[in-house]
Structures are given as structure tokens and as C-alpha cells.
Amino acid sequence: MDDVILIPRNFVYGKYAKFLVKNKKAMSLSSDVAFLNFNIESRYKSFQDEHYLYSVQNKDGWINPHFNKNKILEVLKKYNYNKKNFMGLNTKNIHVMGILNISPDSFSNNSTEVVSIKKAINKAIKMYEEGASIIDIGGESTRPGAERISDLEEQTRIIPIIKELSKYNIPMSCDTRNASTMQLAIDAGVKIINDVSALSDKKAASIIAKNKVGLIIMHMKGQPNNMQKKPKYKNVSYEILHYLKKKKDYALEKGIKEENILIDPGIGFGKNDKHNLKIFKDLALFHYLKSHILIGASRKSMIGRITNTNVAERLPGSISLAIASIEKGVKFLRVHDVKETKQAISIWEKLNYN
């Protein structure tokens, strides 16, 4: 990768976006989102003009000591990539993934006990009825400071629930970083693996490729038990992009199909609030990787620090971050509050696509 990145800015939507793209006044970010401007940033954040906005339509103004005009155009065209549907889900729509944590130490869990099978099934069905496209089931907390549990403990928590929930034909993903759990979850009915460790288990990629299931590749700096101990980046957006590109290339080499991959920059996983906020501002950058993007910011601690609220009070902040994500072309949101998030999306779509 180059030592500089081009970040799309200022977005338009729907028919207006298509009209501006057709008339070469904007460039396409996805099938229904376009951008009017971009800026250029360094891997090392040493440029003096990082905050200068270039106009997509004014190529004469693309004067930059680090990229010539042809190189700028070459990079911009990489954003104009027609992404395919993900695991049978129409990606012209925005999809919500409902979170089902089966762990006593989840940051969003008010109880200290593992959720019972009956309660878990009822919660999953409720989220699906409220509009979730996928139910994401996890048995190990990966909150900051969490200690790793055994594969067996993780599997004991989630596999019976997955088997029972599969009877309802509800699309499921499994939030795990363990290859043995992945295989058992797939055998039990899971169609997507949500791997916060980005295929760190050497057997994971081959299992996913062999079973032709979906994969979510997430960025995490360090491990859950140490990831929040003074994380440092020179340019957080650049470094995450580079990491995800490397991991995606590895997945492709192992036989995982591109259309079966989502990428997740990992909000709160080895990032402080400054890092997280920059990621949100730069989200459109990750379309460069030609994969759909998943964002999981629901009830995260950054909302609590910014607004001085506890976990139960963070719904407004969660919805704000969800809307900020879809404004930059994100099609997948991992949330706790399905009904409320779907309502917010419906209003946003009405405002921008009608």
C-alpha cells in the first residue's frame, strides 16, 4: 500500500447521487451513495494539507506533491466497486445484526449468570421479529479487560442455543475466535463467523472456506485483556485499513470468497475515544477494500465517557453512531436495540431516498 490515503468526504444519496455521478460531479461509493470531495492523509500524519478538501469534479485542482492526478484518479476509482450481496442478503438494504451474548461478564449484561436457553431463544426471536437480519451469538466476552475462557466453556454456552434456534430458520452468526467452536457452530446451523481476532486461529480460514460460510474480519490491537492499555497509532485509519487489507488477502488466498466477507474496523478494540471518533469520520475510507462494512458501536464505553452515561442509558448515542455509519455507506450494524435502530434507519432512508 501507498503511504498516503484518499478519504471520501461529503456524501449524497439515492437518485441525486446517481445523477451527480452520471454528470461527473460526484464519484460513486456504492450503488446508492456518492461523494463530492476527498482529502489526502499521510500514514505518518506529516502532511501540511491533510485537511484540504479536493473537489471530485475539479481535476485541475488536484495539485498535490505526493500524488499526481493520474494516481489520484486511479485510487478514487477503486471506491467505485459494485459489491455483491452478502450471504443471500440484499445489500441495497441496511441490515441490523442483533446481539445475543451468552456470557455472565458481557459489558451489556445486567446479570452475573449465563442466559438460559429459553431466555436466549425468546430474545433472539424477539429481535428477529423486530427486524434483525442476523442474530449474532457469542459465548465469550471480549470487553476490555476480559480474560479468555476455554473452548469447551464457550461451546457449552452457545451450541445448545444455536441448535435450538436453527429450528426457527433464523440467520445466525457466531461471535468466536476459536476454530473448534466455529466448526461446531457451523454444524449446528450458523452461516456466518464473526471473528474478532481476524483468523488468528490457524485452522479458522480453512474451516470457513470449506463450509462456504460468511466471515466478518475485525481489527483488534492486542487482546481483550490488554487492548485498552494505552493503544497508540500514527494514523489509526491508515493502520486499520492496512491490517484489514492484509487479513482479507489472507482469507482470499485460503479460498474464502470475496462476497462472503464483511470487514469491521473494531470500534473500542484497542482504541481510545480519539481513535474511535477518527474512525467514524473516516469510515468511507474502508470501502477501498471492496467489501461491505460492519460497525458495532452499540452501548460502547466511548458513548458513556462522552455523555457521562451508564450502559442502560446509551441508546441515543448508539443510534447517533449507527446513523453516522450509514451516512458513509455502511450496510451492516451490530446492535443491542434492534427495534429502535430499525426505526431510526427508516426515518433516515425516508429523508434521503425519497
C-alpha positions in Angstrom: 0.0 0.0 0.0 1.0 3.6 -0.5 2.0 5.7 2.5 -1.0 8.0 1.8 -4.7 7.5 1.8 -7.5 9.3 0.0 -10.6 9.7 2.2 -14.0 10.4 0.6 -15.9 13.3 2.1 -19.3 15.0 1.7 -21.9 12.4 0.6 -25.1 12.4 -1.4 -27.7 9.6 -1.7 -30.2 7.9 -3.9 -31.3 9.3 -7.3 -29.4 12.6 -6.6 -26.2 10.6 -6.1 -26.7 8.7 -9.4 -27.5 12.0 -11.2 -24.3 13.7 -10.0 -22.2 10.6 -10.8 -23.6 10.5 -14.3 -22.7 14.1 -14.8 -19.2 13.7 -13.3 -19.9 16.0 -10.4 -19.5 13.1 -7.8 -17.9 9.7 -7.6 -19.7 6.6 -6.6 -19.0 5.0 -3.2 -21.7 2.3 -3.6 -24.8 1.7 -5.6 -26.7 4.5 -3.8 -24.1 6.7 -2.2 -21.7 9.1 -3.9 -19.1 11.6 -2.6 -18.3 15.2 -3.7 -14.9 15.7 -2.1 -11.9 13.9 -0.7 -8.8 14.7 1.3 -5.4 13.1 1.4 -3.7 12.0 4.6 -0.3 10.5 5.4 0.5 7.3 7.1 2.7 9.4 9.3 0.4 12.4 9.6 3.2 14.7 8.4 1.4 16.5 5.5 0.6 20.2 5.8 -2.5 19.9 3.6 -4.3 17.0 5.3 -7.4 19.0 6.0 -7.6 20.4 2.5 -10.7 19.2 0.5 -10.3 18.4 -3.1 -13.3 18.5 -5.4 -14.1 15.4 -7.4 -15.2 17.4 -10.4 -12.3 19.8 -10.5 -9.4 17.7 -11.6 -7.3 20.8 -12.4 -7.3 21.4 -8.6 -5.7 18.0 -7.8 -2.3 19.5 -7.3 -0.5 17.5 -4.6 3.2 16.8 -4.0 2.5 13.2 -3.0 0.0 12.0 -5.7 -0.2 13.1 -9.3 -3.6 13.4 -11.0 -3.5 10.0 -12.6 -2.6 8.3 -9.4 -5.4 10.2 -7.6 -7.9 9.1 -10.2 -6.7 5.5 -10.1 -7.3 5.4 -6.3 -10.7 7.1 -6.4 -11.9 4.6 -9.0 -11.2 1.8 -6.5 -14.1 3.1 -4.4 -16.5 2.7 -7.4 -16.8 -1.1 -6.9 -20.1 -2.9 -7.3 -20.2 -5.0 -4.2 -22.2 -8.2 -4.3 -24.9 -9.3 -1.9 -23.6 -10.9 1.4 -24.8 -14.4 2.2 -28.1 -14.0 0.4 -28.9 -10.6 2.0 -29.8 -7.8 -0.4 -27.2 -5.2 0.3 -29.2 -2.4 -1.3 -30.8 -2.5 2.1 -29.3 -1.8 5.5 -29.1 -4.8 7.8 -29.2 -5.0 11.5 -27.4 -7.8 13.4 -29.0 -8.4 16.8 -26.5 -9.2 19.6 -27.1 -12.3 21.8 -24.4 -12.5 24.4 -24.4 -15.8 26.4 -21.8 -14.8 28.9 -22.1 -13.6 32.5 -19.4 -11.0 32.1 -20.7 -9.2 29.0 -20.5 -5.4 29.5 -24.2 -5.1 28.5 -25.4 -7.9 30.7 -27.1 -6.9 33.9 -26.9 -10.4 35.4 -23.9 -12.4 36.6 -25.4 -15.7 35.3 -25.3 -17.3 31.9 -28.5 -16.7 30.0 -30.8 -19.8 29.9 -31.6 -21.5 26.6 -35.2 -20.5 26.9 -34.5 -16.8 27.6 -31.9 -16.7 24.8 -34.3 -18.2 22.2 -37.1 -15.8 23.2 -34.7 -12.8 23.0 -33.4 -14.0 19.5 -37.0 -14.5 18.2 -38.0 -11.0 19.5 -35.0 -9.4 17.8 -35.7 -11.2 14.6 -39.4 -10.1 14.7 -38.2 -6.5 15.3 -36.3 -6.6 12.1 -32.9 -8.1 12.7 -31.5 -9.8 9.6 -28.9 -11.8 11.6 -28.7 -12.9 15.2 -25.0 -12.8 16.4 -24.4 -15.4 19.2 -21.4 -15.2 21.4 -20.3 -17.1 24.5 -17.1 -15.3 25.4 -17.0 -11.7 26.5 -14.3 -9.7 24.6 -15.0 -6.5 26.5 -11.8 -4.6 27.6 -10.1 -6.5 30.4 -11.9 -9.8 29.8 -10.0 -13.0 30.4 -10.1 -15.8 27.9 -12.3 -18.8 28.6 -11.8 -22.4 27.4 -13.2 -23.5 24.1 -15.3 -26.1 26.0 -16.9 -23.5 28.2 -17.7 -21.3 25.2 -19.2 -24.2 23.3 -21.2 -25.4 26.3 -22.8 -21.9 26.5 -23.7 -21.4 22.9 -24.0 -24.7 20.9 -27.3 -25.8 22.5 -28.8 -22.4 21.8 -27.6 -22.4 18.2 -29.1 -25.9 17.7 -32.4 -24.9 19.1 -32.5 -21.5 17.3 -31.8 -23.3 13.9 -35.2 -24.8 14.1 -36.7 -21.4 13.5 -34.7 -20.7 10.3 -33.3 -17.5 11.7 -30.0 -16.5 10.1 -27.2 -16.8 12.7 -23.6 -15.7 13.1 -21.3 -17.0 15.8 -19.0 -14.5 17.6 -15.9 -16.6 18.2 -12.2 -16.7 17.7 -11.8 -20.4 18.2 -11.7 -22.7 15.2 -13.1 -25.7 17.1 -16.1 -23.5 18.1 -16.5 -22.3 14.6 -16.9 -25.9 13.2 -19.4 -26.9 15.9 -21.4 -23.7 15.4 -21.5 -24.3 11.7 -22.6 -27.9 12.2 -25.3 -26.6 14.5 -26.7 -24.1 11.9 -24.6 -21.0 11.9 -24.0 -19.4 8.4 -21.6 -16.6 9.4 -18.5 -16.5 11.6 -17.8 -13.2 13.4 -14.1 -13.4 14.3 -12.8 -10.5 16.4 -9.3 -12.0 16.1 -9.3 -11.9 12.3 -8.4 -15.5 11.6 -5.7 -15.7 14.2 -6.5 -19.4 14.8 -4.6 -21.2 12.0 -7.5 -23.6 11.3 -10.2 -20.9 11.1 -9.8 -19.9 7.4 -9.9 -23.4 6.1 -13.0 -24.2 8.1 -14.8 -21.1 6.8 -13.7 -21.8 3.2 -14.6 -25.4 3.3 -18.1 -24.8 4.7 -18.7 -21.8 2.4 -20.0 -19.6 5.3 -19.7 -15.9 5.7 -16.8 -14.2 7.6 -16.6 -10.9 9.5 -12.9 -9.8 9.8 -12.4 -7.3 12.6 -9.4 -5.2 13.7 -8.2 -5.5 17.2 -5.0 -4.2 18.6 -3.7 -6.7 21.2 -6.1 -9.0 23.2 -9.2 -8.1 25.2 -7.3 -8.3 28.5 -4.7 -5.7 27.4 -6.1 -3.9 24.3 -7.0 -0.7 26.2 -3.7 -0.2 27.9 -2.6 3.0 26.1 -3.1 2.0 22.5 -1.1 4.1 20.1 -1.3 4.7 16.3 0.4 7.2 14.0 -2.7 7.3 11.8 -5.4 5.0 13.1 -7.4 4.9 9.9 -4.5 4.1 7.8 -3.2 1.3 10.1 -6.6 -0.3 10.3 -7.0 -0.2 6.6 -3.6 -1.8 6.1 -4.4 -4.5 8.7 -7.8 -5.4 7.2 -6.4 -5.5 3.7 -3.7 -7.9 4.8 -6.3 -10.1 6.6 -8.7 -10.0 3.7 -5.9 -11.0 1.2 -5.1 -13.9 3.5 -8.7 -15.0 3.6 -9.0 -14.9 -0.2 -5.8 -16.9 -0.5 -7.3 -19.6 1.7 -10.3 -19.9 -0.5 -12.9 -17.7 1.2 -14.9 -15.9 -1.5 -14.8 -12.1 -1.5 -18.6 -11.8 -1.5 -18.7 -13.8 1.7 -16.6 -11.3 3.6 -17.5 -8.3 5.8 -14.9 -6.0 7.3 -15.2 -4.3 10.8 -12.7 -1.6 12.0 -13.3 -2.8 15.6 -14.7 0.2 17.4 -13.3 0.1 21.0 -11.0 -2.8 20.4 -7.6 -1.3 21.2 -8.6 2.3 20.5 -9.2 5.3 22.8 -12.0 7.8 22.2 -9.9 9.9 19.9 -9.1 6.9 17.7 -12.8 5.8 17.6 -14.0 9.2 16.6 -11.5 9.5 13.8 -12.5 6.0 12.5 -16.1 7.2 12.3 -15.1 10.4 10.5 -13.1 8.3 8.0 -15.4 5.3 7.6 -15.8 5.8 3.9 -12.1 5.0 3.6 -12.8 1.3 4.2 -14.8 1.0 1.0 -11.4 0.9 -0.6 -11.2 -2.7 0.3 -14.2 -3.6 -1.9 -16.1 -5.3 0.9 -19.2 -4.3 2.8 -18.6 -2.8 6.2 -20.0 -3.8 9.6 -20.0 -1.4 12.5 -20.5 -2.5 16.1 -20.7 0.6 18.4 -23.9 -0.2 20.3 -23.7 0.9 24.0 -19.9 1.1 23.8 -18.0 2.7 26.7 -16.9 5.7 24.4 -20.6 6.8 24.5 -20.5 6.6 28.3 -17.4 8.7 28.6 -18.5 11.3 26.1 -22.0 11.6 27.6 -21.4 10.5 31.2 -24.0 7.7 31.0 -24.1 4.1 32.1 -24.7 1.1 29.7 -28.5 1.3 30.0 -28.6 5.0 29.1 -26.6 4.8 25.9 -29.4 4.1 23.3 -29.4 7.7 21.9 -25.6 7.7 21.4 -25.8 4.2 19.9 -28.4 5.4 17.3 -26.3 8.5 16.6 -23.3 6.3 15.7 -25.5 4.0 13.6 -26.8 6.9 11.5 -23.2 8.3 11.2 -22.2 4.9 9.8 -24.9 4.5 7.2 -24.3 8.1 6.0 -20.9 6.8 4.9 -22.3 3.7 3.1 -22.2 1.1 5.9 -24.8 -1.6 5.3 -24.4 -3.7 8.4 -24.9 -2.6 12.0 -24.4 -4.8 15.1 -26.7 -3.6 17.8 -28.4 -4.4 21.1 -31.5 -2.4 20.4 -33.0 -3.7 17.2 -36.4 -2.1 17.1 -35.1 1.4 17.9 -32.3 1.2 15.4 -34.6 0.0 12.7 -36.9 2.9 13.3 -34.1 5.4 13.1 -32.9 3.8 9.8 -36.4 4.0 8.4 -36.6 7.7 9.0 -33.1 8.3 7.6 -33.9 6.4 4.5 -37.2 8.3 4.0 -35.3 11.6 4.2 -32.5 10.6 1.8 -34.1 8.2 -0.7 -37.5 9.8 -1.4 
